[in-house]
Amino acid sequence: MARQPYQVLVYLYRLSESGAHVYAIFRRADDGNWQAVAGGGEDGETPLESARRETLEETGLSPEMPFLQLQTIEPIPVTEFKDSPLWGEDLYVIPQYCFGVPAPAGEVRLSHEHTQVRWLTFAEAWPRLKYEGNRTALWELECRLRGEGPRRGPKPGQSPAPIPGLLFIKLGGSLITDKAQPHTPRPEALRRLADEITAAFEAQPGLRLVLGHGSGSFGHVAGAKHGTRQGVRTDAQWRGFAEVWQEARALNQMVMETLAAAGLPAMAFPPSAAVTARDGQIAAWDIAPLRAALERGLLPVVYGDVAFDTIRGGTILSTEDLFDHLAHILCPRRILLAGLEPGVWADYPACTRLVEQITPDRLGQIAAGLGGSHAADVTGGMESKVRQALGLVQAIPGLEVLIFSGDQPGNVQRALLGERIGTLVALRPA
């Protein structure tokens, strides 16, 4: 059927438990960008009929739901569409008609066009959207659902501002525990790392930092034993789920006590208490308390933990998973991944050639040499970390990620104060 010269955009929405409206945004399979349901009109369809069909095809939801047509109409250059030659040489721009539709409770089916779906508030969704028309339509829908009119609702583009100079740092599980020995912390290394973070705050009083840590020989060993990352169904698996939680919490308690002893105003934000996952991906997380802690000069701490999952029952979310979600909302300037290795090896496990810099176009040259983990790691090894880092630097302008050794005294402090050490992951060569 011939493609018609218009596009439709559809926001699914529902009320969260807190009473705020949340919107489904989807990650495209082809370019990784986030957007609402979108597609083109077909022969004989009205824009509303196209919106109903696209919603059914991309989400599985009934086309009989009440669709609200918005006033937002975005002009899109015809060069964005492969079928545009069918429309002749006199057409330069086509309209995108926008809609909102309430979604019932339950799961949204993903089509082949998308890899993830997340339910986010207006403030959380806004910075993830690439296209201006998506943002304008979201703003209009939010205002209409609030019933406040266009001048009393949120201002267009009004989402929480990025926190200037914000950094994320992960203390890897291999750095703060002995991953070869179950339930074995490295207390001396942990105390030194806390002291280095304290020294960085003293040298740069305005520093804003989110700290994450891995589970190392605590959560990973239990997680591997019970297969928790892959899903939780049976009674035995749920007992394993609770065991992984206990192990992750035990290590976090040690970390928090060490940070407090070093004079740091640290507060833990356990994912198991606040995050809902969908098929191993974060689907919902109210980060307002975490942001408030940052804005008041506190040190929020997150960590690899279990999470309830609407598809798998339960799962494990790594610190990198948490950072991936937070980074799209908080827009850090740098993400620092401190482990045992001095960076990314080009020839793992021989480990004779260190990669100084990784960009998206260079991944293919080094992918074969990327390795996993020397010990239990249920959330992926170095290759997983590199691929997640590359996804972030492509999505967040100006972001750079450093992968380096925190086992070398002074490295964490140096990285926090802006020095480039280890392997740099960036969008373009430095």
Residue pairs with C-beta under 8 A, 6 or more apart in sequence:
1 42
1 43
2 42
2 43
2 83
2 86
3 40
3 41
3 42
3 81
3 83
3 86
4 40
4 41
4 42
4 43
4 45
4 50
5 41
5 78
5 87
5 91
5 94
6 40
6 41
6 47
6 50
6 94
6 95
6 96
6 97
7 38
7 39
7 40
7 41
7 74
7 76
7 94
7 95
7 96
7 97
8 38
8 39
8 40
8 41
8 47
8 50
8 51
8 54
8 96
8 97
8 98
8 99
9 35
9 36
9 37
9 38
9 74
9 96
9 97
9 98
9 99
9 133
9 134
9 137
10 36
10 37
10 38
10 51
10 54
10 55
10 67
10 98
10 99
10 100
10 101
11 23
11 24
11 36
11 37
11 98
11 99
11 100
11 101
11 137
11 138
11 141
12 23
12 24
12 36
12 37
12 55
12 59
12 61
12 101
12 102
12 103
12 108
13 21
13 22
13 23
13 24
13 100
13 101
13 102
13 103
13 141
13 145
14 21
14 22
14 102
14 103
14 104
14 105
14 119
15 21
15 22
16 22
16 119
16 121
16 284
18 286
20 121
21 121
21 122
21 142
21 145
21 146
22 119
22 120
22 121
22 284
23 36
23 119
23 120
23 121
23 122
23 125
23 138
23 141
24 36
24 37
24 59
24 103
24 108
24 117
24 118
24 119
25 34
25 35
25 36
25 117
25 118
25 120
25 125
25 128
25 129
26 34
26 35
26 36
26 37
26 58
26 110
26 113
26 114
26 116
26 117
27 33
27 34
27 114
27 115
27 116
27 117
27 118
28 34
28 35
28 113
28 114
28 115
29 112
29 113
29 114
29 115
30 113
32 391
32 394
32 395
33 130
33 131
33 395
34 118
34 125
34 128
34 129
34 130
34 328
35 129
35 130
35 131
35 134
36 134
36 137
36 138
37 54
37 55
37 58
37 59
38 54
38 96
39 50
39 53
39 54
39 57
39 58
40 50
40 81
40 83
41 47
41 50
42 50
42 53
45 53
47 69
47 97
48 67
48 69
48 99
51 67
51 97
51 99
51 101
52 63
52 67
53 63
55 61
55 63
55 65
55 101
56 62
56 63
57 111
58 111
58 113
58 114
59 103
59 108
59 109
59 110
59 111
60 108
60 109
61 101
61 103
61 104
61 108
65 101
65 102
65 103
65 104
66 101
66 102
67 99
67 100
67 101
68 99
68 100
68 101
68 141
68 144
69 97
69 98
69 99
70 98
70 99
70 100
70 137
70 140
70 141
70 144
71 140
72 98
72 133
72 136
72 137
72 140
73 95
73 96
73 97
73 98
74 95
74 96
74 98
74 131
74 132
74 133
74 136
74 137
75 93
75 94
75 95
75 96
76 93
76 94
76 95
76 96
76 133
77 92
77 93
78 84
78 87
78 91
78 92
78 93
78 94
81 94
84 91
87 94
96 133
98 133
98 137
98 140
98 141
100 141
100 144
100 145
107 278
107 310
107 311
108 117
110 116
110 117
116 278
116 281
117 278
117 283
118 278
118 281
118 282
118 283
118 284
119 283
119 284
120 128
120 284
121 286
122 138
122 139
122 142
122 154
122 159
123 154
123 159
123 160
124 159
124 287
124 329
125 138
126 135
126 138
126 139
126 157
126 159
127 159
127 162
127 328
127 329
127 331
128 328
128 329
129 135
129 138
135 156
135 157
136 156
139 153
139 154
139 156
139 157
140 150
142 153
142 154
143 149
143 150
143 153
143 154
146 153
160 291
160 329
162 330
162 331
163 208
163 291
163 294
163 295
163 330
163 331
164 208
165 206
165 207
165 208
165 333
166 208
166 209
166 210
166 294
166 330
166 331
166 332
166 333
167 207
167 208
167 209
167 210
167 332
167 333
167 334
167 335
167 336
167 416
168 209
168 210
168 211
168 212
168 323
168 326
168 327
168 332
168 334
168 335
168 336
169 197
169 209
169 210
169 211
169 212
169 335
169 336
169 337
169 338
169 412
169 415
169 416
170 211
170 212
170 213
170 214
170 319
170 320
170 323
170 335
170 336
170 337
170 338
171 190
171 193
171 211
171 212
171 213
171 214
171 255
171 338
171 406
171 412
172 213
172 214
172 216
172 337
172 338
172 339
172 340
172 406
173 179
173 213
173 214
173 215
173 216
173 217
173 218
173 219
173 220
173 304
173 377
174 214
174 216
174 339
174 340
174 373
174 374
174 375
175 186
175 189
175 193
175 214
175 216
175 338
175 339
175 340
175 406
175 407
176 185
176 186
176 189
176 190
176 193
176 213
176 214
176 216
176 251
176 255
177 184
177 185
177 186
177 214
177 215
177 216
177 217
177 218
177 251
178 184
178 185
178 186
178 216
178 217
179 216
179 217
179 220
179 373
179 374
179 375
179 376
179 377
180 217
180 374
180 375
181 217
182 217
182 218
182 221
183 217
183 218
183 221
183 247
183 250
184 217
185 216
185 251
185 254
187 254
187 258
189 407
190 254
190 255
190 258
191 258
191 261
191 262
192 409
193 338
193 406
193 412
194 258
194 259
194 261
194 262
194 264
195 262
196 409
196 410
196 412
196 413
196 416
197 209
197 211
197 259
197 262
197 264
197 299
197 412
197 413
197 416
198 262
198 263
198 264
199 413
200 207
200 412
200 413
200 416
200 417
201 207
201 209
201 264
203 413
203 417
204 416
204 417
207 416
208 294
208 297
209 299
209 416
210 290
210 294
210 299
210 300
210 301
210 302
210 323
210 326
210 330
210 332
211 259
211 266
211 299
211 300
211 301
211 302
212 301
212 302
212 303
212 304
212 319
212 322
212 323
213 251
213 252
213 255
213 301
213 303
213 304
213 319
214 220
214 303
214 304
214 318
214 319
215 223
215 247
215 248
215 251
215 303
215 304
215 305
216 251
217 375
217 376
218 247
218 248
218 250
218 251
219 244
219 247
219 248
219 251
219 304
219 305
219 316
220 304
220 375
220 376
220 377
220 378
220 379
221 247
221 376
222 228
222 240
222 243
222 244
222 247
223 229
223 244
223 316
223 376
223 378
224 376
224 378
225 240
226 236
226 237
226 240
226 241
226 243
226 244
227 237
227 240
228 237
228 240
228 241
228 244
228 306
228 314
228 315
228 316
228 378
229 280
229 315
229 316
229 378
229 379
230 312
230 315
231 237
231 309
231 311
231 312
231 313
231 314
231 315
232 238
232 240
232 241
232 309
232 312
232 313
232 314
232 315
233 313
237 313
237 314
238 313
238 314
241 306
241 314
244 306
244 316
245 272
245 305
245 306
248 272
248 303
248 304
248 305
248 306
249 270
249 305
251 303
252 268
252 270
252 301
252 303
255 301
255 303
256 266
256 268
256 301
259 266
259 299
259 301
260 266
264 299
265 297
265 298
265 299
266 298
266 299
266 300
266 301
267 293
267 298
267 299
267 300
267 301
268 301
268 302
268 303
269 289
269 290
269 293
269 300
269 301
269 302
270 302
270 303
270 305
271 285
271 302
271 303
271 305
271 306
271 307
271 317
271 322
272 305
272 306
272 307
272 308
274 285
274 286
275 282
275 284
275 285
275 307
275 317
275 322
276 282
276 283
276 284
276 285
276 307
276 308
276 309
276 310
277 283
277 307
277 308
277 309
277 310
277 312
277 315
277 317
278 309
278 310
278 311
279 309
279 310
279 311
279 312
280 309
280 311
280 312
280 315
280 317
281 321
282 307
282 317
282 321
282 322
282 324
282 325
283 310
285 325
287 326
287 329
287 330
290 300
290 302
290 326
291 330
293 299
293 300
294 300
294 330
302 319
302 322
302 326
303 319
303 322
304 316
304 317
304 318
304 319
304 322
304 379
305 316
305 317
306 314
306 315
306 316
306 317
307 314
307 315
307 316
307 317
308 314
309 315
316 378
316 379
317 379
318 379
318 380
320 337
320 379
320 380
320 384
320 385
320 388
321 379
321 388
323 335
323 392
324 388
324 391
324 392
326 332
327 335
327 392
327 396
327 399
328 395
328 396
331 396
331 399
332 396
332 399
333 398
333 399
333 400
334 399
334 400
334 401
334 402
335 389
335 392
335 399
335 400
335 401
335 402
336 401
336 402
336 404
336 412
336 415
336 416
337 385
337 389
337 401
337 402
337 403
337 404
338 404
338 405
338 406
338 411
338 412
338 415
339 403
339 404
339 405
339 406
339 407
340 405
340 406
340 407
341 351
341 382
341 403
341 405
342 354
342 404
342 405
342 408
342 422
343 354
343 355
343 356
343 403
343 404
343 405
343 422
343 423
344 354
344 355
344 358
344 366
344 370
344 382
344 386
344 403
344 422
344 423
345 351
345 352
345 353
345 354
345 355
345 369
345 370
345 371
345 382
346 353
346 354
346 355
346 366
346 369
347 353
347 369
348 369
348 370
348 371
348 382
349 371
354 423
355 366
355 423
356 423
356 424
357 423
357 424
357 425
357 426
357 429
357 430
358 366
358 386
358 389
358 390
358 423
358 424
358 425
358 426
359 425
359 426
359 427
359 428
359 429
360 390
360 393
360 394
360 427
363 386
363 387
363 390
367 383
370 382
370 383
370 386
371 381
371 382
371 383
372 380
372 381
372 382
372 383
373 381
373 382
382 403
385 403
386 403
386 425
389 401
389 403
389 425
390 425
392 399
392 401
393 399
393 400
393 401
393 425
393 426
393 427
394 427
399 427
400 424
400 425
400 426
401 424
401 425
401 426
402 415
402 420
402 421
402 422
402 423
402 424
402 425
403 422
403 423
403 425
404 411
404 415
404 421
404 422
404 423
405 411
405 422
406 412
411 421
411 422
414 421
415 421
415 422
420 430
424 430
